[in-house]
Amino acid sequence: MKKIYSRLAVAAVATIVATTTLTACVQQAGDAPADGAYTIAFLMPDLASTRYEQQDKPLFEAEIADLCPECKVLYSNADASAATQQEQANSAIAQGVDAIVIDAVDSTAAASIVVAANAAEIPIIAYDRPIPDQQADYYVSFDNEGIGEQIAQSLVEKVESDGTPGGILIINGSPTDAAAGLIKKGIHTSVDASGLNVLAEFDTPDWDPAKAQEWASGQITQYSGEIAGVVAANDGTAGGAIAAFKAAGVSTVPPVSGNDAEIAAAQRIIAGTQYNTISKPISIVAEAAAQVAYAFAQGEEVKGESELYDTPSQLFTPEVVTLENIKKVLFDSGIMDAADVCTAEYADACAAAGIE
């Protein structure tokens, strides 16, 4: 629909309470017309990260259903192909959707999708990954640079506390993902200040865990006995690195960071093979994006409290999770269910951590 805006201020703060506040603000924007069965496209980037199918999609759809039972979500996953995502976006635009929410496969290539949406006067919201080269109408995400800084600082402190000699590996995310670039910047903020020796660094194409594992395998061979820790930018690449150490017969895997709080990562933390992850409840960003998209679909203007790449933005602050606080942060809070994590293989480790 065309952007005929009225003023609507949305306060962005990094708490779950903020999401509740945002819901209230959006719902005050005005009732949808009688025929207001808006269609909102939700375009996700890949299947390698399990969160998109398991969390982002159902949470976004549920929030839209709560806001507007008559509305429809047009969901697509590009499976790591920028060309496929372009086709999916073109299809959504051709169908005349009322708003687009996109988590870009390739942040640079996605600029053309923003241009096409603008030409069709369809509001477009960048989700999770920013689009630096073309200004979207809004950006909703956790603070990616802060994520990198937090996971790296946590790992640096662990390595220094252990007193393990040697250096560290850095496994970044996809070189075509602007969010990965922000995470990488944050990682270096902590690592560079620490003085730890970086043995080698890798940008993982498409965030592919298999590619992270292949690269890590080569480094384990090259730096045998010298790797004191691994800063991995997400749980998938962390899992790839850990698999490489196990395949190499390393009896004690050095500390490995992660990000996304996937179930497999929680299991590895409880089992002692992954050191940390980041708890960033997807419900916060998925619901916020749904609220913003619905407001735009109604013709409302949504203003961010901050800006990133000249785009009004809402950035939430996540929390580092280690074995010390995993029960409180992920299980006592209800983010995760012990039944999903504490399968037979992890039952004893869960019991030792007080997770039942």
SEZA-481111 format. One record per residue (C-alpha): residue in three letters; x, y, z. Coordinates in steps of 0.25 Angstrom, whole numbers, always signed. Example, Ala and Ser with C-alpha at 12.3 -4.5 7.8 and 13.67 -1.06 7.14 Angstrom:
<rs>
+---------+-------+-------+-------+
| residuo |     u |     v |     w |
+---------+-------+-------+-------+
|     ALA |   +49 |   -18 |   +31 |
|     SER |   +55 |    -4 |   +29 |
+---------+-------+-------+-------+
</rs>
This chain:
<rs>
+---------+-------+-------+-------+
| residuo |     u |     v |     w |
+---------+-------+-------+-------+
|     MET |    +0 |    +0 |    +0 |
|     LYS |    +4 |   +14 |    -2 |
|     LYS |   +11 |   +21 |   +10 |
|     ILE |    +2 |   +32 |   +15 |
|     TYR |    +8 |   +34 |   +29 |
|     SER |    +3 |   +39 |   +42 |
|     ARG |   +12 |   +41 |   +54 |
|     LEU |   +15 |   +29 |   +62 |
|     ALA |   +26 |   +29 |   +72 |
|     VAL |   +32 |   +15 |   +76 |
|     ALA |   +41 |   +15 |   +88 |
|     ALA |   +52 |    +5 |   +87 |
|     VAL |   +59 |    -1 |   +99 |
|     ALA |   +66 |   -14 |  +102 |
|     THR |   +56 |   -21 |  +110 |
|     ILE |   +45 |   -30 |  +108 |
|     VAL |   +36 |   -19 |  +115 |
|     ALA |   +40 |   -11 |  +103 |
|     THR |   +33 |   -21 |   +94 |
|     THR |   +20 |   -20 |  +102 |
|     THR |   +21 |    -5 |  +101 |
|     LEU |   +23 |    -5 |   +86 |
|     THR |   +11 |   -14 |   +85 |
|     ALA |    +2 |    -4 |   +92 |
|     CYS |    +8 |    +8 |   +83 |
|     VAL |    +5 |    +1 |   +70 |
|     GLN |    -9 |    -3 |   +74 |
|     GLN |   -12 |   +11 |   +77 |
|     ALA |    -9 |   +15 |   +62 |
|     GLY |   -23 |   +13 |   +58 |
|     ASP |   -32 |    +2 |   +54 |
|     ALA |   -30 |    -5 |   +41 |
|     PRO |   -41 |    -3 |   +31 |
|     ALA |   -52 |   -13 |   +30 |
|     ASP |   -45 |   -19 |   +18 |
|     GLY |   -31 |   -18 |   +25 |
|     ALA |   -27 |   -32 |   +22 |
|     TYR |   -12 |   -28 |   +20 |
|     THR |    -2 |   -37 |   +14 |
|     ILE |   +12 |   -36 |   +20 |
|     ALA |   +24 |   -43 |   +13 |
|     PHE |   +34 |   -49 |   +23 |
|     LEU |   +47 |   -53 |   +15 |
|     MET |   +57 |   -61 |   +23 |
|     PRO |   +71 |   -64 |   +18 |
|     ASP |   +75 |   -78 |   +20 |
|     LEU |   +73 |   -92 |   +26 |
|     ALA |   +87 |   -94 |   +32 |
|     SER |   +83 |   -87 |   +44 |
|     THR |   +71 |   -94 |   +50 |
|     ARG |   +65 |   -82 |   +57 |
|     TYR |   +58 |   -77 |   +45 |
|     GLU |   +49 |   -89 |   +43 |
|     GLN |   +48 |   -92 |   +58 |
|     GLN |   +46 |   -79 |   +64 |
|     ASP |   +46 |   -66 |   +55 |
|     LYS |   +35 |   -71 |   +46 |
|     PRO |   +25 |   -77 |   +56 |
|     LEU |   +27 |   -65 |   +65 |
|     PHE |   +25 |   -54 |   +55 |
|     GLU |   +13 |   -61 |   +49 |
|     ALA |    +7 |   -63 |   +63 |
|     GLU |    +9 |   -48 |   +66 |
|     ILE |    +3 |   -44 |   +53 |
|     ALA |    -9 |   -53 |   +56 |
|     ASP |   -11 |   -46 |   +70 |
|     LEU |   -10 |   -32 |   +64 |
|     CYS |   -19 |   -35 |   +52 |
|     PRO |   -26 |   -48 |   +50 |
|     GLU |   -30 |   -45 |   +36 |
|     CYS |   -15 |   -42 |   +32 |
|     LYS |    -7 |   -52 |   +24 |
|     VAL |    +8 |   -55 |   +25 |
|     LEU |   +15 |   -58 |   +12 |
|     TYR |   +27 |   -66 |   +17 |
|     SER |   +39 |   -70 |    +8 |
|     ASN |   +53 |   -75 |   +12 |
|     ALA |   +64 |   -73 |    +1 |
|     ASP |   +73 |   -85 |    +6 |
|     ALA |   +85 |   -76 |    +5 |
|     SER |   +83 |   -72 |    -9 |
|     ALA |   +83 |   -57 |   -12 |
|     ALA |   +77 |   -59 |   -25 |
|     THR |   +65 |   -67 |   -19 |
|     GLN |   +63 |   -57 |    -9 |
|     GLN |   +62 |   -46 |   -20 |
|     GLU |   +52 |   -55 |   -27 |
|     GLN |   +44 |   -57 |   -15 |
|     ALA |   +44 |   -42 |   -12 |
|     ASN |   +40 |   -39 |   -27 |
|     SER |   +28 |   -49 |   -25 |
|     ALA |   +24 |   -42 |   -12 |
|     ILE |   +24 |   -28 |   -19 |
|     ALA |   +16 |   -33 |   -31 |
|     GLN |    +6 |   -39 |   -22 |
|     GLY |    +4 |   -25 |   -16 |
|     VAL |    +8 |   -28 |    -1 |
|     ASP |    +6 |   -17 |    +9 |
|     ALA |   +20 |   -18 |   +16 |
|     ILE |   +32 |   -26 |   +14 |
|     VAL |   +41 |   -31 |   +26 |
|     ILE |   +54 |   -37 |   +20 |
|     ASP |   +66 |   -43 |   +27 |
|     ALA |   +76 |   -42 |   +15 |
|     VAL |   +84 |   -53 |   +10 |
|     ASP |   +94 |   -43 |    +4 |
|     SER |   +93 |   -29 |   +10 |
|     THR |   +99 |   -22 |    -2 |
|     ALA |   +90 |   -30 |   -12 |
|     ALA |   +78 |   -27 |    -4 |
|     ALA |   +79 |   -12 |    -7 |
|     SER |   +72 |   -15 |   -20 |
|     ILE |   +61 |   -21 |   -13 |
|     VAL |   +59 |    -8 |    -5 |
|     VAL |   +59 |    +0 |   -17 |
|     ALA |   +49 |    -9 |   -24 |
|     ALA |   +40 |    -8 |   -11 |
|     ASN |   +42 |    +7 |   -11 |
|     ALA |   +38 |    +8 |   -25 |
|     ALA |   +25 |    +0 |   -22 |
|     GLU |   +23 |    +9 |   -10 |
|     ILE |   +23 |    -3 |    -1 |
|     PRO |   +29 |    -1 |   +13 |
|     ILE |   +42 |   -10 |   +16 |
|     ILE |   +47 |   -14 |   +29 |
|     ALA |   +62 |   -20 |   +30 |
|     TYR |   +62 |   -31 |   +40 |
|     ASP |   +74 |   -36 |   +48 |
|     ARG |   +83 |   -32 |   +37 |
|     PRO |   +84 |   -17 |   +32 |
|     ILE |   +85 |   -13 |   +18 |
|     PRO |   +96 |    -2 |   +18 |
|     ASP |   +95 |    +2 |    +3 |
|     GLN |   +80 |    +6 |    +3 |
|     GLN |   +72 |   +12 |   +14 |
|     ALA |   +61 |    +3 |   +18 |
|     ASP |   +49 |    +9 |   +25 |
|     TYR |   +53 |    +2 |   +38 |
|     TYR |   +63 |    -8 |   +44 |
|     VAL |   +60 |   -17 |   +56 |
|     SER |   +71 |   -26 |   +62 |
|     PHE |   +79 |   -29 |   +74 |
|     ASP |   +92 |   -20 |   +75 |
|     ASN |  +101 |   -29 |   +66 |
|     GLU |  +113 |   -21 |   +69 |
|     GLY |  +110 |   -23 |   +84 |
|     ILE |  +108 |   -38 |   +82 |
|     GLY |  +122 |   -39 |   +76 |
|     GLU |  +128 |   -31 |   +87 |
|     GLN |  +121 |   -39 |   +98 |
|     ILE |  +124 |   -53 |   +93 |
|     ALA |  +139 |   -50 |   +90 |
|     GLN |  +141 |   -43 |  +104 |
|     SER |  +135 |   -55 |  +111 |
|     LEU |  +144 |   -64 |  +104 |
|     VAL |  +156 |   -55 |  +106 |
|     GLU |  +154 |   -55 |  +121 |
|     LYS |  +152 |   -70 |  +121 |
|     VAL |  +165 |   -72 |  +113 |
|     GLU |  +172 |   -63 |  +122 |
|     SER |  +167 |   -69 |  +135 |
|     ASP |  +171 |   -83 |  +130 |
|     GLY |  +185 |   -78 |  +127 |
|     THR |  +186 |   -87 |  +115 |
|     PRO |  +198 |   -84 |  +106 |
|     GLY |  +196 |   -81 |   +91 |
|     GLY |  +186 |   -73 |   +83 |
|     ILE |  +172 |   -73 |   +78 |
|     LEU |  +165 |   -75 |   +65 |
|     ILE |  +154 |   -66 |   +60 |
|     ILE |  +142 |   -71 |   +52 |
|     ASN |  +134 |   -60 |   +47 |
|     GLY |  +120 |   -61 |   +39 |
|     SER |  +117 |   -59 |   +25 |
|     PRO |  +125 |   -48 |   +17 |
|     THR |  +112 |   -44 |   +10 |
|     ASP |  +105 |   -42 |   +23 |
|     ALA |  +106 |   -28 |   +29 |
|     ALA |  +102 |   -33 |   +42 |
|     ALA |  +113 |   -42 |   +42 |
|     GLY |  +122 |   -30 |   +39 |
|     LEU |  +117 |   -23 |   +51 |
|     ILE |  +119 |   -36 |   +60 |
|     LYS |  +133 |   -37 |   +54 |
|     LYS |  +136 |   -22 |   +58 |
|     GLY |  +131 |   -25 |   +72 |
|     ILE |  +139 |   -38 |   +73 |
|     HIS |  +152 |   -30 |   +70 |
|     THR |  +148 |   -19 |   +80 |
|     SER |  +150 |   -29 |   +91 |
|     VAL |  +161 |   -38 |   +85 |
|     ASP |  +170 |   -27 |   +80 |
|     ALA |  +169 |   -20 |   +94 |
|     SER |  +173 |   -33 |  +101 |
|     GLY |  +186 |   -35 |   +94 |
|     LEU |  +183 |   -50 |   +92 |
|     ASN |  +190 |   -55 |   +79 |
|     VAL |  +181 |   -58 |   +68 |
|     LEU |  +186 |   -70 |   +61 |
|     ALA |  +177 |   -69 |   +49 |
|     GLU |  +164 |   -64 |   +45 |
|     PHE |  +153 |   -68 |   +35 |
|     ASP |  +140 |   -62 |   +29 |
|     THR |  +130 |   -74 |   +27 |
|     PRO |  +123 |   -74 |   +14 |
|     ASP |  +108 |   -74 |   +16 |
|     TRP |  +110 |   -77 |   +31 |
|     ASP |  +112 |   -91 |   +27 |
|     PRO |  +116 |  -100 |   +39 |
|     ALA |  +122 |  -110 |   +29 |
|     LYS |  +131 |   -99 |   +24 |
|     ALA |  +135 |   -95 |   +38 |
|     GLN |  +138 |  -109 |   +41 |
|     GLU |  +147 |  -111 |   +29 |
|     TRP |  +155 |   -98 |   +32 |
|     ALA |  +156 |  -101 |   +47 |
|     SER |  +161 |  -115 |   +43 |
|     GLY |  +173 |  -109 |   +35 |
|     GLN |  +176 |  -100 |   +47 |
|     ILE |  +176 |  -111 |   +57 |
|     THR |  +186 |  -118 |   +48 |
|     GLN |  +195 |  -106 |   +46 |
|     TYR |  +194 |  -101 |   +61 |
|     SER |  +194 |  -114 |   +68 |
|     GLY |  +194 |  -112 |   +83 |
|     GLU |  +195 |   -97 |   +82 |
|     ILE |  +180 |   -93 |   +81 |
|     ALA |  +175 |   -88 |   +94 |
|     GLY |  +161 |   -83 |   +90 |
|     VAL |  +152 |   -81 |   +78 |
|     VAL |  +143 |   -68 |   +76 |
|     ALA |  +132 |   -73 |   +67 |
|     ALA |  +122 |   -63 |   +63 |
|     ASN |  +110 |   -72 |   +64 |
|     ASP |  +105 |   -86 |   +69 |
|     GLY |  +106 |   -92 |   +55 |
|     THR |  +121 |   -89 |   +53 |
|     ALA |  +124 |   -92 |   +68 |
|     GLY |  +118 |  -106 |   +65 |
|     GLY |  +126 |  -107 |   +53 |
|     ALA |  +139 |  -104 |   +61 |
|     ILE |  +136 |  -113 |   +72 |
|     ALA |  +133 |  -125 |   +62 |
|     ALA |  +147 |  -122 |   +56 |
|     PHE |  +154 |  -123 |   +69 |
|     LYS |  +146 |  -136 |   +72 |
|     ALA |  +150 |  -142 |   +58 |
|     ALA |  +164 |  -138 |   +61 |
|     GLY |  +164 |  -147 |   +74 |
|     VAL |  +166 |  -135 |   +83 |
|     SER |  +162 |  -140 |   +97 |
|     THR |  +159 |  -126 |  +103 |
|     VAL |  +152 |  -116 |   +94 |
|     PRO |  +157 |  -102 |   +97 |
|     PRO |  +147 |   -91 |  +100 |
|     VAL |  +138 |   -88 |   +88 |
|     SER |  +128 |   -76 |   +87 |
|     GLY |  +115 |   -76 |   +80 |
|     ASN |  +103 |   -68 |   +78 |
|     ASP |   +88 |   -70 |   +76 |
|     ALA |   +85 |   -80 |   +88 |
|     GLU |   +81 |   -91 |   +79 |
|     ILE |   +77 |  -104 |   +86 |
|     ALA |   +89 |  -111 |   +81 |
|     ALA |   +98 |  -100 |   +87 |
|     ALA |   +91 |  -101 |  +100 |
|     GLN |   +94 |  -116 |  +100 |
|     ARG |  +108 |  -114 |   +97 |
|     ILE |  +110 |  -104 |  +108 |
|     ILE |  +103 |  -113 |  +118 |
|     ALA |  +112 |  -124 |  +113 |
|     GLY |  +125 |  -115 |  +114 |
|     THR |  +129 |  -115 |   +99 |
|     GLN |  +124 |  -100 |   +96 |
|     TYR |  +127 |   -89 |  +106 |
|     ASN |  +117 |   -78 |  +103 |
|     THR |  +106 |   -74 |   +94 |
|     ILE |   +97 |   -62 |   +94 |
|     SER |   +83 |   -62 |   +99 |
|     LYS |   +75 |   -53 |   +89 |
|     PRO |   +60 |   -57 |   +91 |
|     ILE |   +55 |   -58 |   +76 |
|     SER |   +42 |   -54 |   +81 |
|     ILE |   +46 |   -40 |   +85 |
|     VAL |   +51 |   -37 |   +70 |
|     ALA |   +40 |   -45 |   +63 |
|     GLU |   +29 |   -39 |   +71 |
|     ALA |   +35 |   -25 |   +70 |
|     ALA |   +37 |   -27 |   +54 |
|     ALA |   +22 |   -31 |   +53 |
|     GLN |   +17 |   -19 |   +61 |
|     VAL |   +25 |   -10 |   +52 |
|     ALA |   +21 |   -17 |   +39 |
|     TYR |    +7 |   -16 |   +43 |
|     ALA |    +8 |    -1 |   +47 |
|     PHE |   +14 |    +2 |   +33 |
|     ALA |    +3 |    -7 |   +26 |
|     GLN |    -7 |    +2 |   +32 |
|     GLY |    +0 |   +15 |   +27 |
|     GLU |    +6 |   +19 |   +40 |
|     GLU |   +20 |   +24 |   +42 |
|     VAL |   +29 |   +17 |   +52 |
|     LYS |   +41 |   +24 |   +58 |
|     GLY |   +53 |   +18 |   +64 |
|     GLU |   +60 |   +22 |   +76 |
|     SER |   +74 |   +21 |   +69 |
|     GLU |   +79 |   +20 |   +55 |
|     LEU |   +88 |   +10 |   +48 |
|     TYR |   +93 |   +13 |   +33 |
|     ASP |   +83 |   +25 |   +33 |
|     THR |   +71 |   +15 |   +36 |
|     PRO |   +62 |   +17 |   +48 |
|     SER |   +65 |    +5 |   +57 |
|     GLN |   +61 |    -3 |   +69 |
|     LEU |   +73 |   -10 |   +75 |
|     PHE |   +72 |   -19 |   +87 |
|     THR |   +83 |   -24 |   +96 |
|     PRO |   +85 |   -39 |   +98 |
|     GLU |   +92 |   -47 |  +109 |
|     VAL |  +104 |   -56 |  +110 |
|     VAL |  +101 |   -70 |  +114 |
|     THR |  +111 |   -80 |  +120 |
|     LEU |  +109 |   -92 |  +129 |
|     GLU |  +109 |   -83 |  +141 |
|     ASN |   +96 |   -76 |  +137 |
|     ILE |   +89 |   -85 |  +127 |
|     LYS |   +79 |   -90 |  +136 |
|     LYS |   +74 |   -76 |  +141 |
|     VAL |   +75 |   -70 |  +127 |
|     LEU |   +70 |   -80 |  +118 |
|     PHE |   +62 |   -90 |  +126 |
|     ASP |   +56 |   -83 |  +139 |
|     SER |   +52 |   -72 |  +129 |
|     GLY |   +44 |   -81 |  +120 |
|     ILE |   +52 |   -78 |  +108 |
|     MET |   +56 |   -93 |  +107 |
|     ASP |   +49 |  -106 |  +112 |
|     ALA |   +57 |  -116 |  +119 |
|     ALA |   +50 |  -127 |  +111 |
|     ASP |   +55 |  -122 |   +98 |
|     VAL |   +70 |  -121 |  +103 |
|     CYS |   +72 |  -132 |  +113 |
|     THR |   +70 |  -144 |  +104 |
|     ALA |   +76 |  -157 |  +108 |
|     GLU |   +90 |  -153 |  +104 |
|     TYR |   +90 |  -140 |  +112 |
|     ALA |   +82 |  -145 |  +124 |
|     ASP |   +93 |  -147 |  +134 |
|     ALA |  +100 |  -133 |  +130 |
|     CYS |   +86 |  -126 |  +132 |
|     ALA |   +84 |  -132 |  +145 |
|     ALA |   +98 |  -128 |  +149 |
|     ALA |   +95 |  -114 |  +145 |
|     GLY |   +81 |  -114 |  +153 |
|     ILE |   +73 |  -114 |  +140 |
|     GLU |   +62 |  -124 |  +141 |
+---------+-------+-------+-------+
</rs>
